[in-house]
Amino acid sequence: MSDPNNYTVGWISAIEIEYAAAQEFLDEEHEGPKLANQNDENHYTLGRIGKHNVVIAVLPRGDNGVAAAAMAAKDMMHSFPNVRICLMVGIGGGAPSKRHDIRLGDVVVSVPTYSGTGGNQGGVIQYDYGRTIQEKCFQGARYLNRPPRALLTAVNGLSTKYKRRGNDIDTTINNILQRNRRLQREYGRPAPDSDKLYSSDPVQKSGTETKLIERPKRSEMEDNPAIHYGLIASADGFMEDAQIRDILAEELDVLCFEMEAAGLMNSFPCLVIRGICDYSDRHWFKEWRGYAAMSAAAYAKALLEAVPAGDVDRMQTIKDLLPPELMEKAKHFIAPLWDEKGKEAISGSADLEETRTKDRSKDQRYQMPPTQAAVAQSPTMGDSDSEESQASDTDEDQCYHMPPNQAAAETPPAEKGFTNSQSDIEHVYIAVMGVTGAGKSSLISLCTGKNVKIGHNLESCTADVEDVEFMLNDHVCVHLIDTPGFDDTSRSDVEVLQNIAVWLSDSFEHGTKLSGIIYMHRIIDTRMAGSALRNLSMFKKLCGENAYSSVVLATSMWNEVSEVTGAQRERELIETPKFWGHMHKKGSRVFRLDRTRESCLEIVKYIISLGSTTLLELQDEIVNKGRQIEDTEAGVQLNEDIIRERKKHQAELLALKTQMQEEMAEHDAELQRALREEYDELKENIRRNDEEQAKLKQDLKDVHERKERELLELKKQIEADRKKYEEDMHNQGEALKRQAKEYADMIRLTEERSRKQWEMLEQKNNERDDRLRRAEEVNRKQQEVLALQAKEDANRANSFAKHGDTPLHLAARQGKADVVQKLLIQGAIIEAKDKYGGTPLYDAVYGGKEDTAKLLLDKGAKIEAPRNNGHTILHTMAAEGRADMVKFLLGRGAKIEVRTNDDETPLGLAIKHNKTDVAKLLLSRGANINARRTRNGWTELHYMAKGGKIDGTKFLLDQGANIEAKTNQGNTPLFLAIQNNETDVAKLLLKRGANIEARRTKNGWTDLHTVASKGNMDAAKFLLDHGAKIEAKTNGGSTPLGLAIANRKTNMANLLLNRGANIDARQNKEGSTELHIMAYKGKADMVKFLLDHGAKIAAKKKNGDTPLARAIANENANVVKLLRARGARG
């Protein structure tokens, strides 16, 4: 018997035909489970797919719908406690539309989407109206939880693969049916002519058939079956109404209808996969059910094979994700629907509703106001005429479904009631930390809707630590504590530590305790080094291990990396102990931010759901143990860093002194001046190190006093400024009063004139409405649109005024060409700009309102008008991949090589954002693929290579980009890829013919010379492995080994020698070896290195000089002594 603890993936099938299809896709089938839960009524099949152990469950025969699925999932979580992800796989009804060509046998996958009407959607929507018939209405809908992130990542990867190569679902199904011929009749693909889609016209008279919609046959270049990604609608009954199907498809972008998913998504994070067997209308196609079940199962198998086993193992089990009390509530939710023998209960009865009411009242933590309760409850709980259902119909927030583990955070305790008094408000404090530029301010701004600069500054002793608060709901006030990073350029690390320490100690002493800490990290950072690693180390010292379970590690800037690259970096952070590994093992959670308020609030709500406060190590050391800052773990770490940095500066200073003495002998005045500046800079760095050490030793009380003195000085300055201002005001009082009166009169006149203009415009619009209503020949619907148009224009213009929009912007954005025409006649400014610098033409084009854009252009609008960031509308359309509008703009004369403030072209932006269709269009219209940036001479290929963008690099090469293009400094794309360790791109460039021996124009250096002189070991190894010439010489005759030794890069020199570099190679026209040069310059350490590695001590230049002769000539006594000790004669 198989051990239930070994299974991590759950797969739920509703009916037998789905269950059989699922079993056929197992790579191997295991023995039945040793079930410990005798009340589990599921039937299970166990097996393996790829590297995952999978448990497949089927519902009891005849038990379908939301409650049955929820019961099956609950039983599975109890019997298989290590299940971490769940799939709901089976058949469903399609919702074809103009946007989505859905056909029988296709697959629909529930992924989060966004629509203008629905907003953010979690992948599954629950609509509650039971079995519908045509021309009947349905109740409101709500969106359910998102699928697990690991599954969404795999969906994205698989979608990309299918886009490039097509899917092999049909082939996979045929192979299975060849192995098991028993299934061919029921599960084989039916004849194409059996796939019929009928019109959704109202029900016709008995005996008449609805109209058949003709659809073209799919081409060989299209997938068949196709995979669709988006919203799935779920309810307890079948969708058999084509008209309502079309309404939901149009308004909410629904792709599929089914009956079980809502029961899972309420509480169990899962992904729903449905094969299309009918079109959700009165026409059923039973012959397609088997093939649809097969296609869904085939996709599910391919998806699991794309999910790394390690990603699943690192996830929490579904059972652990849900609080125990929530699991208990799940029992209360499901139990009334079933009797002890598993038979279906009589849902909708008064007794059942009473039972549910009693069950809900047991747990006051989750009690909600009536309007919220109506949203949070499952629609199956109570009939449609109940008071709660009516509340749901009017609730403005009904489209947001609260995840179960957030309910406590979103909902106040029942005993406090639902008033908004200050005594009922809970204050939650969350610190936000991380390196400068990681997105701390962006997170705070998104959560609060405020600019962090206008937050409530604390008193003087905590300047630079900012408390920005916002109301999460009527009962929870969240305080986000913005802190400076330890790489802040405007203050020293000691000052940063002092500011944070003062705030933490003061707040703790006054009873303010942190609920959690958010640590921000940029996912675009290719490696964790330097200031980032130092910042992280200080953060760990500040927190201490006991606080790790309250830490959220948040990654930002995911829009600037590919999903695969970002996931690799995230995995490295989590798996490396010195990065996040140890913190993660101790309970820190990892979240991704996607620049939306929802993703930021998800972190805040998670911290609140922990339900505890934390004591940081720094607070414990200062407040409880009475230590000074320098004696804390963080202080000791910082002191060690300062000492280490000071030693480094001293060593550099000493080396610089020696170099200065050498250069003084050669009388190079310019180089001496440069060395003197570097020398002075190093001395200043050492002075700053000493100053920071002194500051670190300051008593905490002294820090307070210093901050108070700074505040006192600031107050004095403010008071002096105030007095001076009052004197100036007194001297200019009368004149100022006159000016103020004139200004007030001017404002009143302007307001009066504006009011009259608006009234006149509104009066004219109303008159036009009256004329339109009287016109019998105008279509009724057109009359309604125009009537609304006239009434709303002025009001909307006022409401948008704060954003800098004029009425012309509003009309252009909405595509109301007739209103635009009238506004222009009345003198509207055609080039008026909103606060972002956008013109009415920009709004019209961005909104796809081509007719309105044509009108504005005909009236003289500037097609090249830039926004504040220098982007023209062509730049924006190219970056967003809007090929239709790019064609329109080019057709109207837009300049194809126009540049932004950052010197970017439309082609560059299209390639940067992977909009290849638009890039090809621009190239076909004459865009220069080798266009260079003015400031540095870089082409787009240089940027793609440096950033490791392999898809962008391939595209550019395929389109004829110059692979040997050089920047102003002489760098090729190959060099930039190698220098930044982007080996995949470098290999691609070499494969496409890049010259590994390309030379700089000025000095004749190859890439190997450059990386050898800088000591870049990884780059040098790559170049040597791919055939770079180890004895290549610069214009002056230097070899890579010679440059490595000249710059004291001994590790590099060892590498080159091990790879066969000639240690006695001549380095200049005089025939000097590197030993001659080092002996003459008096670099005894490098002379010793060369001799230790076999350099010829008696080698002679063209004039006969030996290294010893060169050392004697330059009076380098130490080198002379060393050479003679090694046997040199002369």
Stockholm file with secondary structure:
# STOCKHOLM 1.0

chainA/1-1130         MSDPNNYTVGWISAIEIEYAAAQEFLDEEHEGPKLANQNDENHYTLGRIGKHNVVIAVLPRGDNGVAAAAMAAKDMMHSFPNVRICLMVGIGGGAPSKRHDIRLGDVVVSVPTYSGTGGNQGGVIQYDYGRTIQEKCFQGARYLNRPPRALLTAVNGLSTKYKRRGNDIDTTINNILQRNRRLQREYGRPAPDSDKLYSSDPVQKSGTETKLIERPKRSEMEDNPAIHYGLIASADGFMEDAQIRDILAEELDVLCFEMEAAGLMNSFPCLVIRGICDYSDRHWFKEWRGYAAMSAAAYAKALLEAVPAGDVDRMQTIKDLLPPELMEKAKHFIAPLWDEKGKEAISGSADLEETRTKDRSKDQRYQMPPTQAAVAQSPTMGDSDSEESQASDTDEDQCYHMPPNQAAAETPPAEKGFTNSQSDIEHVYIAVMGVTGAGKSSLISLCTGKNVKIGHNLESCTADVEDVEFMLNDHVCVHLIDTPGFDDTSRSDVEVLQNIAVWLSDSFEHGTKLSGIIYMHRIIDTRMAGSALRNLSMFKKLCGENAYSSVVLATSMWNEVSEVTGAQRERELIETPKFWGHMHKKGSRVFRLDRTRESCLEIVKYIISLGSTTLLELQDEIVNKGRQIEDTEAGVQLNEDIIRERKKHQAELLALKTQMQEEMAEHDAELQRALREEYDELKENIRRNDEEQAKLKQDLKDVHERKERELLELKKQIEADRKKYEEDMHNQGEALKRQAKEYADMIRLTEERSRKQWEMLEQKNNERDDRLRRAEEVNRKQQEVLALQAKEDANRANSFAKHGDTPLHLAARQGKADVVQKLLIQGAIIEAKDKYGGTPLYDAVYGGKEDTAKLLLDKGAKIEAPRNNGHTILHTMAAEGRADMVKFLLGRGAKIEVRTNDDETPLGLAIKHNKTDVAKLLLSRGANINARRTRNGWTELHYMAKGGKIDGTKFLLDQGANIEAKTNQGNTPLFLAIQNNETDVAKLLLKRGANIEARRTKNGWTDLHTVASKGNMDAAKFLLDHGAKIEAKTNGGSTPLGLAIANRKTNMANLLLNRGANIDARQNKEGSTELHIMAYKGKADMVKFLLDHGAKIAAKKKNGDTPLARAIANENANVVKLLRARGARG
#=GR chainA/1-1130 SS CBCGGGCCEEEEESSHHHHHHHHHTCSEECCCBCCCCTTCCCEEEEEEETTEEEEEEECCTTCCSHHHHHHHHHHHHHHSTTCCEEEEEEEEEECCCSSCCCCTTCEEEECCEEETTTEEECSEEEECCCSCCTTCCCCCEEECCCCCHHHHHHHHHHHHHHHHHCCCHHHHHHHHHHHCGGGHHHHSCCCGGGCCEECCCCCCCTTCCCCEECCCCCCTTSCSSCEEEEEEEECSSCCCCHHHHHHHHHHHCEEEEESSHHHHHTTSCEEEEEEEEECSSSCCCGGGHHHHHHHHHHHHHHHHHTSCHHHHHHSCCHHHHSCHHHHHHHHHHHGGGBCTTSCBCCTTCHHHHHHHHHHHHTCGGGCCCHHHHHHHSCTTSSCTTSHHHHHHHHCTTTTCCCCGGGHHHHSCCGGGTTCCCGGGCEEEEEEEEESTTSSHHHHHHHHHSSCGGGSEECCGGGTTCEEEEEEEETTEEEEEEECCCTTCTTSCHHHHHHHHHHHHHHHHHTTCCEEEEEEEEETTCSSCCHHHHHHHHHHHHHHCGGGGGGEEEEEECGGGSCHHHHHHHHHHHHHCIIIIIHHHHTTCEEEECCSSHHHHHHHHHHHHHHCCCBCCHHHIIIIISCCCGGGSHHHHHHHHHHHHHHHHHHHHHHHHHHHHHHHHHHTCHHHHHHHHHHHHHHHHHHHHHHHHHHHHTSCHHHHHHHHHHHHHHHHHHHHHHHHHHHHHHHHTHHHHHHHHHHHHHHHHHHHHHHHHHHHHHHHHHHHHHHHHHHCTTSCHHHHHHHHHHHHHHHHHHHHTGGGTCCHHHHHHHTTCHHHHHHHHHTTCCTTCCCTTSCCHHHHHHHTTCHHHHHHHHHTTCCTTCCCTTSCCHHHHHHHTTCHHHHHHHHHTTCCTTCCCTTCCCHHHHHHHTTCHHHHHHHHHTTCCTTCCCTTTCCCHHHHHHHTTCHHHHHHHHHTTCCTTCCCTTCCCHHHHHHHTTCHHHHHHHHHTTCCTTCCCTTTCCCHHHHHHHHTCHHHHHHHHHTTCCTTCCCTTCCCHHHHHHHTTCHHHHHHHHHTTCCTTCCCSTTCCCHHHHHHHHTCHHHHHHHHHTTCCTTCCCTTCCCHHHHHHHTTCHHHHHHHHHTTCCC
#=GC SS_cons          CBCGGGCCEEEEESSHHHHHHHHHTCSEECCCBCCCCTTCCCEEEEEEETTEEEEEEECCTTCCSHHHHHHHHHHHHHHSTTCCEEEEEEEEEECCCSSCCCCTTCEEEECCEEETTTEEECSEEEECCCSCCTTCCCCCEEECCCCCHHHHHHHHHHHHHHHHHCCCHHHHHHHHHHHCGGGHHHHSCCCGGGCCEECCCCCCCTTCCCCEECCCCCCTTSCSSCEEEEEEEECSSCCCCHHHHHHHHHHHCEEEEESSHHHHHTTSCEEEEEEEEECSSSCCCGGGHHHHHHHHHHHHHHHHHTSCHHHHHHSCCHHHHSCHHHHHHHHHHHGGGBCTTSCBCCTTCHHHHHHHHHHHHTCGGGCCCHHHHHHHSCTTSSCTTSHHHHHHHHCTTTTCCCCGGGHHHHSCCGGGTTCCCGGGCEEEEEEEEESTTSSHHHHHHHHHSSCGGGSEECCGGGTTCEEEEEEEETTEEEEEEECCCTTCTTSCHHHHHHHHHHHHHHHHHTTCCEEEEEEEEETTCSSCCHHHHHHHHHHHHHHCGGGGGGEEEEEECGGGSCHHHHHHHHHHHHHCIIIIIHHHHTTCEEEECCSSHHHHHHHHHHHHHHCCCBCCHHHIIIIISCCCGGGSHHHHHHHHHHHHHHHHHHHHHHHHHHHHHHHHHHTCHHHHHHHHHHHHHHHHHHHHHHHHHHHHTSCHHHHHHHHHHHHHHHHHHHHHHHHHHHHHHHHTHHHHHHHHHHHHHHHHHHHHHHHHHHHHHHHHHHHHHHHHHHCTTSCHHHHHHHHHHHHHHHHHHHHTGGGTCCHHHHHHHTTCHHHHHHHHHTTCCTTCCCTTSCCHHHHHHHTTCHHHHHHHHHTTCCTTCCCTTSCCHHHHHHHTTCHHHHHHHHHTTCCTTCCCTTCCCHHHHHHHTTCHHHHHHHHHTTCCTTCCCTTTCCCHHHHHHHTTCHHHHHHHHHTTCCTTCCCTTCCCHHHHHHHTTCHHHHHHHHHTTCCTTCCCTTTCCCHHHHHHHHTCHHHHHHHHHTTCCTTCCCTTCCCHHHHHHHTTCHHHHHHHHHTTCCTTCCCSTTCCCHHHHHHHHTCHHHHHHHHHTTCCTTCCCTTCCCHHHHHHHTTCHHHHHHHHHTTCCC
//
